[in-house]
Amino acid sequence: MTIIYEHDPIKFHERVEALLLDKEAENNLPLGILERLKKSHGKEACHLISFQDNGKPVFMSMRTPPHLWIIPSLNHWEPAHIRAFVQYLVKEEQDVPGVLGERNAVEFFLKEWMRHTGQEAELQMEQGIFRLNQLKTIQKQKGQLIEADASYQSLVENWLEQYGKETGENHVAGRAKELAESLIEDQRLHLWIVDGTAVSMASRARTTKNGATINAVFTPDQYKRKGYASQAVWHLTDKLLHSGYSFCSLYTDLANSTSNSIYKKIGYEKIGDSIVYHFTE
């Protein structure tokens, strides 16, 4: 087996794309990040590793500091690939703050990592990956979906901070101002408006060859339990499908039965699990 550390995200994308596209929706995170890295022209730090058998890619992982190492969802992965990955990280003294990705592969990685380093891991989040190909009809409510513009900067910033705290994504809460500016400038952040008042939000996140991911779905406490998030996600999904994407995907907190139920009613179906672990000192 050959291990290749790649500095060029364009070359790396060419090398591993076919491997990841076998499960495109489940791998929206690494595929979407690679699309972003390709556009950054080397301005964003990244670690890109692929594994080849007889010249054919069989496994990959990547990290964009300070975030975690990503383990993809593959049709077939061998324990030998993950053992080699762990050994490589240890030998090269790579920084490994944690790992996220497909449940079985991540859990095997954790066992190998603990065996080599003695470090224990703490579970941060269990997520379901959902995919939608065709929207279901739902009861329409009064309101409309709009792209947030600069006039909503302060509101979006505040909501992103709350969203980050609610979901335990501290990197979102800590960068709320920067993220709000970026999402608005890129016309990705959408608001559900009722009688002139913004009551819920949803954002188009990463895109892959055939799909788009939705994230940052948030409704302030005073507007919860009125169906506004369902309307926002339904209309944003409809917009993305009509813009040419074949499917939409999103992540849910498996502990939140309400949100899981909402997405299923719209037409999203669970296709996989993603778990997030941080290593303790």
NULUM-604470 format. One record per residue: residue in three letters; z, y, x of N, C-alpha, C, O in turn. Coordinates in steps of 0.1 Angstrom, whole numbers, padded with zeros to 4 digits, always signed. Atoms other than C-alpha are relative to their C-alpha. Layout:
BEGIN
alaZYXZYXZYXZYX/...
***
This chain:
BEGIN
met+0000-0012+0008+0000+0000+0000+0000+0013+0009+0007+0013+0019/thr+0001-0013-0008-0009+0035+0013+0006+0011-0008+0004+0013-0020/ile-0006-0012+0006+0012+0065+0005-0006+0013+0006-0007+0015+0018/ile+0006-0013-0004-0005+0099+0006+0007+0012-0006+0010+0013-0018/tyr-0006-0013+0004+0013+0132+0006-0011+0010+0000-0017+0013+0010/glu+0011-0009+0002-0011+0158-0007+0005+0014-0001+0015+0017-0008/his-0003-0014+0001-0009+0196-0002-0008+0007-0010-0005+0017-0016/asp+0010-0006+0008-0039+0204-0023+0000-0005-0014-0004-0017-0016/pro+0000+0005+0014-0034+0202-0061-0013-0004-0006-0014-0012-0015/ile+0013+0003+0005-0071+0201-0067-0004-0014+0004-0009-0022-0004/lys+0003+0013-0005-0076+0171-0045+0009-0011-0006+0005-0022-0010/phe-0010+0010+0006-0044+0154-0059-0004-0003-0014-0004-0014-0019/his+0004+0002+0014-0056+0160-0095-0012-0009-0001-0012-0018-0009/glu+0011+0009+0000-0089+0143-0087+0004-0014+0003-0002-0023-0002/arg-0004+0014-0005-0071+0114-0071+0008-0007-0012+0006-0019-0013/val-0009+0007+0010-0046+0107-0100-0003+0002-0014+0003-0004-0023/glu+0003-0003+0014-0062+0121-0131-0003-0012-0009+0003-0014-0020/ala+0004+0012+0008-0077+0088-0143+0012-0009-0003+0014-0014-0014/leu-0013+0007+0001-0043+0071-0137+0008+0005-0012+0014-0002-0020/leu-0009-0006+0010-0025+0096-0159-0007+0001-0014+0000+0001-0024/leu+0007-0001+0013-0052+0099-0186+0001-0012-0009-0002-0012-0021/asp-0002+0012+0008-0046+0063-0197+0010+0002-0010+0010-0004-0021/lys-0010-0004+0009-0016+0078-0214+0001+0015+0000+0011+0020+0004/glu+0001-0015-0002-0026+0114-0217+0011+0008-0007+0017+0017-0001/ala-0011-0008+0007-0001+0126-0243+0014-0003+0006+0021+0007+0008/glu-0012+0003-0007+0028+0108-0226+0001+0007+0013+0012+0011+0018/asn+0000-0007-0013+0018+0124-0193-0004+0015-0001-0010+0020+0009/asn+0003-0014+0001+0013+0159-0206+0007+0009+0010+0002+0019+0014/leu-0007-0008-0010+0039+0172-0182-0006+0000+0013-0010+0011+0018/pro+0007-0001-0013+0024+0161-0149-0014+0005-0001-0019+0013+0008/leu+0014-0004+0001-0012+0167-0161+0000+0016-0003-0008+0023+0003/gly-0001-0015+0003-0002+0202-0175+0004+0008+0012-0002+0019+0015/ile-0004-0007-0012+0016+0212-0143-0011+0000+0010-0013+0010+0017/leu+0011+0000-0010-0013+0201-0122-0011+0010-0004-0017+0017+0005/glu+0010-0010+0005-0037+0223-0143+0005+0014+0004-0003+0022+0009/arg-0006-0013-0004-0013+0252-0136-0001+0002+0015-0004+0013+0020/leu+0001+0000-0014-0011+0244-0099-0014+0003+0005-0015+0011+0015/lys+0014-0003-0004-0048+0244-0096-0004+0014-0001-0012+0019+0007/lys+0003-0014+0002-0050+0279-0109+0008+0009+0008+0005+0021+0010/ser-0009-0009-0008-0022+0292-0087-0005+0002+0014+0000+0011+0021/his+0006-0002-0013-0043+0288-0056+0010-0001+0012+0010+0007+0021/gly-0009+0002-0011-0014+0275-0034+0012+0009+0000+0020+0009+0009/lys-0011-0009+0000+0011+0302-0045+0013-0006-0005+0024-0001-0003/glu-0012+0007+0005+0035+0277-0061+0003-0012+0009-0006-0020+0011/ala-0004+0012-0008+0054+0252-0040-0001-0013-0008+0003-0013-0020/cys+0001+0012+0007+0048+0216-0048+0000-0012+0010-0004-0010+0021/his+0000+0013-0008+0053+0180-0035-0008-0010-0008-0005-0013-0020/leu+0010+0008+0007+0024+0157-0045-0001-0014+0007-0006-0013+0019/ile+0000+0012-0007+0026+0120-0037-0007-0011-0008-0005-0012-0020/ser+0007+0010+0007+0002+0092-0046+0001-0013+0008+0002-0013+0020/phe-0001+0014-0006+0002+0054-0039-0013-0007-0003-0017-0007-0015/gln+0012+0007+0002-0029+0034-0034+0000-0014+0005+0006-0017+0015/asp+0002+0014-0004-0037-0003-0033-0015-0002+0001-0022+0000-0009/asn+0015+0002-0002-0072-0011-0019-0008+0012-0004-0019+0011-0010/gly+0007-0012+0002-0082+0025-0022+0001+0005-0015-0005+0015-0018/lys-0002-0004+0014-0072+0027-0059+0014+0005-0003+0024-0002+0000/pro-0013-0005+0003-0044+0049-0072+0008-0009-0010+0002-0013-0020/val-0008+0009+0008-0016+0028-0087+0013+0006-0005+0020+0002-0014/phe-0013-0007+0003+0014+0052-0088-0001+0014+0005-0008+0017+0015/met-0001-0014-0006+0022+0089-0083+0013+0006-0005+0020+0001-0014/ser-0011-0008+0004+0050+0113-0085-0002+0014+0006-0010+0016+0015/met+0002-0014-0004+0053+0151-0081+0013+0008-0003+0021+0004-0012/arg-0012-0009+0002+0079+0179-0079-0004+0014+0003-0011+0017+0013/thr+0002-0014-0002+0077+0217-0082+0014+0006+0001+0020+0008-0009/pro-0014-0005-0002+0110+0230-0067+0002+0013-0008-0007+0021-0009/pro-0012+0008-0001+0136+0237-0080+0001-0012-0010+0012-0017-0012/his-0001+0010+0011+0127+0212-0107+0001-0014+0006+0001-0016+0018/leu-0002+0014-0004+0130+0174-0107-0012-0007+0003-0023-0003+0000/trp+0011+0009-0002+0108+0146-0095-0005-0006-0014+0004-0010-0022/ile+0005+0006+0012+0085+0134-0123-0006-0014+0002-0013-0016+0012/ile+0006+0014-0001+0078+0097-0128-0008-0002-0013-0003+0000-0024/pro+0009+0000+0012+0048+0092-0151+0001-0012-0009+0008-0022-0005/ser+0001+0012+0009+0042+0068-0180-0013-0007+0003-0024-0001+0001/leu+0011+0007-0004+0018+0042-0168-0002-0013-0007+0008-0019-0012/asn+0002+0012+0006+0002+0012-0184+0006-0012+0007+0012-0021+0002/his-0005+0010-0008+0013-0009-0155+0007+0006+0012+0000+0014+0020/trp-0006-0004-0012+0038-0001-0128+0008-0012+0006+0014-0020-0002/glu-0007+0011-0007+0053-0025-0102+0013+0005+0006+0013+0016+0011/pro-0012-0003-0007+0088-0025-0089-0002+0004+0014+0005+0012+0020/ala+0003-0002-0014+0073-0025-0054-0004+0015+0002-0001+0021+0012/his+0004-0014-0001+0058+0010-0061+0012+0009+0000+0012+0018+0008/ile-0012-0009+0000+0091+0025-0070+0009-0002+0012+0015+0007+0017/arg-0008+0003-0012+0109+0008-0042-0006+0008+0012+0001+0014+0020/ala+0007-0008-0011+0083+0023-0018+0002+0015-0001+0003+0022+0009/phe-0002-0015+0002+0087+0057-0034+0014+0004+0004+0015+0014+0011/val-0014-0003-0004+0125+0056-0029+0001+0000+0015+0007+0009+0021/gln+0000+0001-0015+0121+0045+0007-0006+0012+0006-0002+0017+0016/tyr+0007-0012-0005+0096+0073+0013+0009+0012-0001+0010+0020+0009/leu-0008-0012+0002+0119+0100-0001+0012+0000+0009+0015+0010+0015/val-0011+0001-0009+0148+0087+0019-0004+0003+0015+0002+0010+0022/lys+0005-0001-0013+0128+0084+0051-0004+0014+0004-0001+0019+0015/glu+0005-0014-0003+0112+0119+0048+0011+0010-0003+0008+0022-0001/glu-0011-0009+0003+0146+0134+0038-0004+0011-0010-0001+0022-0009/gln+0004-0009+0010+0130+0149+0007+0013+0004-0009+0021-0004-0011/asp-0010-0004+0009+0153+0169-0016-0002-0007-0014-0013-0005-0020/val+0001+0008+0013+0160+0148-0048+0012+0004-0009+0022-0003-0009/pro-0011-0004+0009+0181+0168-0073+0001-0009-0012+0012-0009-0019/gly+0001+0009+0012+0171+0144-0101-0013-0005-0002-0023-0002+0005/val+0012+0006+0003+0144+0126-0118-0002+0000-0015+0008-0001-0022/leu+0003+0001+0014+0127+0126-0152-0013-0008-0002-0021-0009+0006/gly+0012+0007+0004+0101+0105-0170+0002-0012-0008+0012-0013-0015/glu+0000+0012+0009+0094+0072-0187+0013-0008+0003+0016-0010+0014/arg-0013+0005-0001+0126+0055-0194+0002-0012+0009+0010-0012+0018/asn-0002+0013-0008+0122+0020-0178-0002+0003+0015+0005-0002+0023/ala+0003-0003-0014+0106+0034-0146+0011+0009+0006+0015+0006+0017/val-0011-0009-0005+0133+0061-0143+0013-0008+0003+0019-0007+0013/glu-0012+0008-0002+0161+0036-0148-0001-0009+0012+0009-0012+0019/phe+0002+0008-0012+0146+0013-0121+0002+0009+0012+0008+0004+0022/phe-0001-0009-0011+0143+0043-0098+0015+0003+0003+0019+0003+0015/leu-0014-0003-0002+0180+0051-0103+0008-0011+0007+0016-0008+0016/lys-0006+0012-0006+0191+0016-0094-0003+0000+0015+0005-0002+0024/glu+0005+0001-0014+0170+0017-0062+0006+0012+0008+0010+0010+0020/trp-0005-0012-0007+0182+0053-0053+0015-0002+0003+0019+0001+0014/met-0014+0002-0002+0218+0044-0057+0003-0011+0011+0012-0009+0019/arg-0002+0010-0010+0214+0013-0036-0003+0005+0014+0004+0000+0023/his+0003-0005-0013+0199+0033-0008+0009+0012+0004+0012+0013+0016/thr-0008-0013-0003+0221+0065-0010+0014+0000-0005+0022+0007+0001/gly-0014+0000+0006+0252+0056-0030+0002+0012-0010+0013+0012-0016/gln-0001-0011+0010+0245+0087-0052+0000-0005-0014-0008-0014-0017/glu+0000+0003+0014+0254+0084-0089-0008+0011-0008-0009+0022-0003/ala+0008-0009+0008+0233+0100-0116+0007+0003-0014+0014-0006-0019/glu-0006-0005+0012+0243+0119-0147-0011+0002-0010-0020+0010-0007/leu+0010-0002+0010+0222+0117-0179+0001+0014-0006+0012+0018-0010/gln+0001-0014+0005+0211+0152-0190-0006+0000-0014-0002+0008-0022/met+0007-0001+0013+0188+0145-0219-0008-0013-0002-0014-0019+0007/glu+0008+0010+0005+0171+0118-0239-0010+0006-0010-0006+0011-0020/gln+0010-0006+0008+0138+0129-0254-0010-0010-0005-0013-0020+0001/gly+0011+0008+0005+0112+0114-0276-0013+0008+0002-0013+0020+0000/ile+0013-0007-0002+0075+0122-0269-0008-0004-0013-0009-0015-0016/phe+0008+0002+0013+0055+0127-0302-0014+0005+0002-0017+0014+0009/arg+0014-0004+0000+0018+0129-0307-0005+0001-0014-0002-0007-0023/leu+0006-0002+0013-0002+0141-0337-0015+0001+0002-0020+0009+0010/asn+0014-0001+0000-0039+0135-0342-0005+0007-0013-0016+0013-0012/gln+0005-0006+0013-0042+0146-0379+0013+0005-0007+0022-0003-0010/leu-0011-0006+0007-0019+0169-0398+0001-0006-0014-0008-0009-0021/lys-0003+0004+0014-0002+0157-0430+0001+0013-0009+0005+0024-0003/thr-0002-0011+0009-0002+0180-0460+0014+0002-0003+0021-0007-0007/ile-0014-0004+0003+0031+0198-0465+0000+0011-0010-0011+0018-0012/gln-0001-0011+0009+0043+0222-0491+0000+0013+0007+0008+0016+0016/lys+0001-0013-0006+0032+0257-0481+0010+0009-0005+0013+0009-0017/gln-0010-0010+0004+0057+0285-0481-0006+0014+0003-0016+0015+0010/lys+0004-0014-0002+0053+0322-0482+0003+0004+0015+0013+0001+0020/gly-0001-0004-0014+0047+0336-0447-0013-0002+0007-0023-0006+0002/gln+0012+0002-0008+0022+0337-0419+0004-0001+0015+0014+0003+0019/leu-0002+0002-0015+0019+0327-0382-0008+0011+0007-0020+0013+0004/ile+0007-0010-0008+0011+0354-0357+0003-0002+0014+0012-0009+0018/glu-0003+0000-0014+0008+0357-0320+0009+0012+0003+0007+0023-0001/ala-0009-0010-0004+0037+0376-0306-0006+0010+0010-0012+0006+0019/asp+0005-0010-0009+0027+0409-0290+0012+0007+0007+0024+0004+0005/ala-0011-0007-0008+0047+0433-0267+0011+0006-0009+0022+0009-0004/ser-0011-0007+0009+0065+0449-0297+0011-0010-0003+0022-0006-0008/tyr-0010+0010+0002+0084+0416-0300+0007-0005+0012+0014-0015+0012/gln-0006+0004-0012+0094+0414-0264+0015-0002+0000+0020-0013+0005/ser-0015+0001+0000+0131+0421-0269+0004-0012-0009+0014-0019-0005/leu-0004+0011+0009+0133+0396-0298-0003-0013+0006+0006-0022+0006/val+0004+0013-0006+0115+0368-0280+0009-0003+0012+0013-0014+0014/glu-0009+0001-0011+0136+0374-0249+0014-0006-0005+0019-0015+0001/asn-0013+0005+0006+0168+0370-0270-0001-0014-0005+0009-0022-0003/trp+0002+0013+0005+0155+0340-0288-0001-0011+0010+0004-0022+0009/leu+0001+0010-0011+0145+0322-0256+0013-0002+0007+0016-0014+0011/glu-0013+0002-0006+0179+0328-0242+0009-0009-0009+0016-0018-0004/gln-0008+0008+0009+0195+0313-0273-0005-0015+0000+0002-0024+0000/tyr+0006+0013-0001+0170+0284-0272+0004-0008+0012+0007-0020+0011/gly-0004+0007-0012+0178+0276-0236+0014-0005+0000+0017-0016+0004/lys-0014+0004+0001+0215+0275-0243+0002-0011-0010+0010-0020-0008/glu-0001+0011+0010+0211+0253-0274-0005-0013+0005+0001-0023+0002/thr+0006+0012-0005+0189+0228-0256+0005-0004+0013+0002-0015+0018/gly-0005+0003-0013+0208+0229-0224-0009+0002+0012-0007-0003+0023/glu+0010-0003-0010+0178+0241-0205+0003+0014+0006-0002+0024+0002/asn-0005-0013-0006+0195+0267-0183-0010+0008+0007-0009+0020+0008/his+0010-0007-0007+0164+0275-0164-0008+0009-0010-0014+0019-0006/val+0007-0009+0010+0149+0289-0197+0009+0012-0003+0004+0023-0003/ala-0009-0011+0004+0180+0309-0206+0001+0010+0012+0002+0022+0009/gly-0001-0008-0011+0182+0323-0171-0012+0009+0003-0012+0019+0010/arg+0012-0007-0003+0146+0334-0170-0007+0005-0013-0019+0007-0014/ala+0005-0004+0013+0143+0346-0206-0010+0012+0000-0020+0012-0007/lys+0008-0012+0000+0129+0380-0198-0014-0003+0006-0024+0001+0001/glu+0012+0003-0006+0103+0367-0174-0009-0009-0008-0021-0007-0009/leu+0008+0009+0008+0092+0339-0197-0005+0007-0012-0017+0004-0016/ala+0004-0007+0012+0090+0362-0227-0013+0008+0003-0023+0008-0004/glu+0012-0008-0004+0066+0385-0208-0012-0009+0002-0023-0005-0002/ser+0011+0009-0003+0045+0356-0196-0006-0006-0013-0018-0006-0014/leu+0005+0006+0012+0042+0339-0230-0007+0009-0009-0017+0006-0015/ile+0007-0010+0008+0033+0371-0248-0013+0004+0006-0023+0006-0001/glu+0012-0004-0006+0008+0381-0222-0011-0010-0001-0023-0007-0002/asp+0010+0011+0001-0009+0347-0223-0003-0004-0015-0011-0013-0017/gln+0003+0002+0015-0009+0348-0262+0004-0014-0004-0003-0020-0012/arg-0004+0013+0003+0010+0315-0263+0011-0001-0010+0013-0011-0017/leu-0012+0000+0008+0041+0325-0282-0003+0004-0014-0010+0015-0016/his+0003-0002+0014+0038+0324-0320+0013+0002-0008+0023-0005-0006/leu-0011-0002+0009+0061+0337-0347-0003-0002-0014-0015+0000-0019/trp+0002+0001+0014+0065+0328-0383+0007+0012-0007+0019+0014-0005/ile-0004-0013+0006+0068+0360-0403+0001-0002-0015-0008-0006-0022/val-0002+0000+0014+0082+0363-0438+0005+0014-0004+0015+0019+0000/asp-0003-0013+0005+0082+0396-0456+0002+0010+0012+0011+0019+0011/gly-0001-0009-0011+0076+0414-0423+0010-0003+0010+0012+0004+0020/thr-0011+0003-0010+0105+0397-0405-0003-0013+0007-0007-0023+0001/ala+0002+0013-0008+0102+0371-0377+0012-0009-0003+0024-0005-0001/val-0011+0009+0003+0123+0341-0387+0000-0013+0008+0009-0021+0007/ser+0001+0012-0008+0111+0313-0364-0011+0002+0011-0020+0010+0009/met+0011-0001-0010+0090+0307-0333-0004-0014+0005+0004-0023+0004/ala+0005+0012-0007+0069+0281-0315-0010+0004+0010-0017+0014+0007/ser+0010-0004-0010+0048+0282-0284-0009-0011+0004-0006-0023+0003/arg+0009+0010-0006+0018+0265-0270+0003-0001+0014+0003+0009+0021/ala-0005+0001-0014+0029+0251-0237-0012-0005+0008-0022+0002+0009/arg+0010+0005-0009+0008+0229-0214-0012-0005-0007-0011-0008-0019/thr+0012+0006+0006-0027+0218-0220-0005-0011+0010-0003-0010+0022/thr+0006+0011-0008-0045+0186-0208-0015+0000-0004-0020+0009-0011/lys+0015+0001+0002-0081+0175-0209-0003+0000-0015-0013+0006-0019/asn+0003+0001+0014-0079+0167-0246+0011+0005-0010+0009+0005-0022/gly-0012-0003+0009-0045+0179-0259+0007+0012+0004+0005+0018+0015/ala-0009-0011-0003-0020+0207-0261+0014-0004-0005+0016-0011-0014/thr-0014+0003+0003+0017+0206-0261+0007+0012-0006+0005+0024-0002/ile-0007-0010+0006+0040+0226-0283+0015+0000+0004+0021-0011+0005/asn-0014+0000-0004+0075+0237-0272+0006+0013-0005+0000+0021-0012/ala-0007-0013+0003+0101+0265-0276+0001+0002-0015-0001+0013-0020/val-0001-0001+0014+0105+0257-0313+0015+0004-0003+0024-0003+0000/phe-0014-0005+0002+0135+0278-0324+0001+0009-0012-0008+0017-0016/thr-0003-0008+0011+0150+0293-0355+0014+0005+0001+0023-0003+0003/pro-0014-0005-0001+0181+0316-0354+0008-0005-0011+0003-0009-0022/asp-0009+0006+0010+0211+0304-0373-0001+0006-0014-0001-0002-0024/gln+0001-0006+0014+0207+0329-0402-0012-0004-0007-0013-0002-0020/tyr+0012+0004+0007+0173+0315-0409-0002-0015-0001-0012-0020-0006/lys+0001+0014+0000+0180+0278-0404+0000-0006-0014+0005+0000-0024/arg+0000+0008+0012+0175+0251-0431-0008+0006-0012-0004+0005-0024/lys+0009-0006+0010+0148+0271-0449-0014-0005+0001-0023-0001-0006/gly+0014+0006-0002+0118+0251-0436-0009+0009+0009-0021+0006+0010/tyr+0009-0009-0007+0106+0279-0414-0006-0006+0013-0017-0004+0017/ala+0005+0006-0012+0103+0258-0382-0011-0010-0003-0021-0011+0004/ser+0011+0009+0004+0082+0232-0401-0013+0008-0002-0023+0003+0002/gln+0012-0008+0002+0059+0260-0412-0006+0005+0013-0019+0004+0015/ala+0005-0005-0013+0056+0274-0377-0007-0010+0008-0018-0008+0013/val+0006+0011-0007+0049+0241-0361-0013-0005-0007-0023-0008+0000/trp+0011+0005+0007+0025+0230-0388-0012+0009+0002-0023+0005+0005/his+0011-0010-0001+0004+0262-0386-0005+0001+0014-0017+0003+0017/leu+0004-0001-0014+0004+0263-0348-0008-0013+0004-0018-0012+0011/thr+0008+0013-0002-0007+0226-0347-0014+0001-0006-0023-0003+0001/asp+0013-0002+0007-0034+0234-0372-0009+0009+0008-0021+0006+0010/lys+0008-0009-0008-0046+0263-0350-0005-0006+0012-0017-0005+0016/leu+0004+0007-0012-0047+0242-0319-0010-0010-0002-0020-0012+0006/leu+0010+0010+0003-0066+0214-0335-0013+0006-0003-0024+0001+0001/his+0012-0007+0003-0091+0238-0349-0007+0007+0012-0018+0010+0011/ser+0005-0007-0012-0095+0254-0315-0007-0010+0009-0013-0006+0019/gly+0008+0010-0008-0109+0221-0301+0008-0011+0006+0002-0020+0011/tyr-0008+0011-0005-0080+0200-0290+0000-0012-0009+0000-0011-0021/ser+0001+0012+0008-0081+0164-0301+0014-0004-0006+0015-0011-0016/phe-0014+0004+0004-0043+0160-0304+0010+0011+0005+0007+0019+0014/cys-0011-0009-0005-0010+0179-0300+0012-0009+0003+0013-0020-0003/ser-0012+0008-0003+0022+0166-0285+0012+0009+0001+0010+0021+0003/leu-0012-0007-0002+0058+0177-0283+0011-0009+0003+0011-0021+0001/tyr-0012+0008-0003+0092+0166-0271+0011+0003-0010+0012+0015-0015/thr-0012-0003+0009+0123+0162-0293+0012-0006+0007+0012-0015+0015/asp-0013+0005-0004+0159+0157-0286+0003-0012-0009+0005-0010-0021/leu-0002+0012+0009+0165+0121-0298+0014+0001-0007+0015-0006-0017/ala-0013-0001+0007+0201+0131-0307-0001+0009-0012+0008+0009-0021/asn+0002-0010+0011+0187+0157-0332-0008-0007-0011-0021-0006-0010/ser+0008+0007+0010+0177+0136-0362-0007+0009-0010-0018+0005-0015/thr+0007-0010+0009+0168+0167-0382-0014+0003+0005-0024+0003-0002/ser+0013-0005-0005+0140+0179-0359-0009-0012+0001-0021-0011-0001/asn+0009+0012-0001+0127+0143-0354-0006-0003-0014-0018-0006-0015/ser+0005+0002+0013+0124+0140-0392-0010+0010-0004-0020+0007-0011/ile+0009-0011+0003+0107+0174-0395-0014-0003+0006-0024-0002-0001/tyr+0013+0002-0007+0080+0165-0370-0008-0012-0006-0020-0012-0007/lys+0007+0011+0006+0073+0131-0386-0006+0003-0013-0017-0002-0016/lys+0005-0004+0013+0068+0147-0420-0013+0008+0002-0022+0007-0007/ile+0012-0007-0003+0041+0169-0404-0011-0009+0004-0023-0006+0002/gly+0010+0010-0005+0023+0139-0389+0002-0004+0014-0007-0012+0019/tyr-0003+0005-0014+0038+0135-0354+0006-0014+0000+0015-0017-0008/glu-0005+0014-0002+0044+0099-0343+0006-0002+0014+0000+0003+0024/lys-0007+0002-0013+0068+0089-0316-0008-0011+0008-0011-0021+0003/ile+0008+0009-0008+0048+0073-0287+0007-0004+0013+0003-0012+0021/gly-0007+0003-0012+0074+0072-0259+0013+0007+0002+0017+0016-0006/asp-0013-0007-0003+0107+0082-0244-0001+0006+0014-0007+0001+0023/ser-0001-0007-0013+0114+0106-0216+0015+0003+0003+0022+0009-0006/ile-0014-0003-0003+0149+0107-0199+0001+0008+0012-0007+0007+0021/val-0002-0010-0010+0163+0133-0176+0013-0003+0007+0024-0004+0000/tyr-0012+0003-0007+0189+0125-0149+0001+0010+0012-0009+0013+0019/his-0004-0008-0012+0206+0148-0123+0009-0009+0009+0018-0016+0004/phe-0009+0007-0009+0222+0133-0092+0012+0008+0003+0012+0021+0005/thr-0012-0006-0003+0258+0141-0086+0003+0000+0015-0003-0009+0022/glu-0004-0001-0014+0272+0151-0052+0008-0012+0004+0012-0013+0016/
***
